[in-house]
Amino acid sequence: MKMEQYIRIIAGSLVFISALLGFFVSRYWLILTMLVGLNLFQFGFTNWCITAKLLKKLGVKD
């Protein structure tokens, strides 16, 4: 798989899990949802993503 596929899977999973936790546990989990969305938004403009840096260090290819 490519880097962008991993980023989409990780971001989608985080949004889904935090939305569930926000609904069932505490609405403060929705802050995580907002942070993931904000990171994806800025990634679209700047092409810099902390998840991409982490995945590169783990050996995932571009």
N, C-alpha and C positions, 0 to 999 in steps of 0.2 A: 504494500500500500504506500501511497505517497503522503507527504507531510500534511497537505491540506485535508486529506481524508481523515487522518488522525485528529487534526484540530477540530474538524466538524463533528466527529464522533464524541470527542471529549466535551466540547462545548454543548452539544445537544444533550448529552448525558447529565452534565451539571445543571442545565436549565430544567430538565425533566425532574431530576431528583430534588432539586431545591424547590420547585413548584409544589411537588407532593409534600415535602416537609413543611412548606409554608402553609399548605392547606390543612394538614393533619396535626402538626406539632406546634409551630409558632410562626406567626407572620414575619418575624425577623429573618427567617430563612430566605425571604423574597429579596433581601439585600444581595445575596449571592447571585440570584437571577439577574438583578440589575447590573452587578459588576461584570458578569459574563457578557451581557449585552453591550455594555459600554466598551469592554475590551474588543469585542468583535467590530463595533462601530469604528473605533480608532484604528484597528488593524486594517480596515478597508481603506483608510486614508493614508496611513503612514507605512503600511506593510511591515510593521514591527509588532511582534506578539511574544509575550513571555512564555507561552506554551510552546511556541515554535523553537525558542532558544533551549528550553528544557528537552524537547524531543531531539534536537540536534546533538545535545550532550549525551543522550541515550543511544545515539547511533542511527536514528531514522534518517533516511536519505530524502533529499529534496525531490 
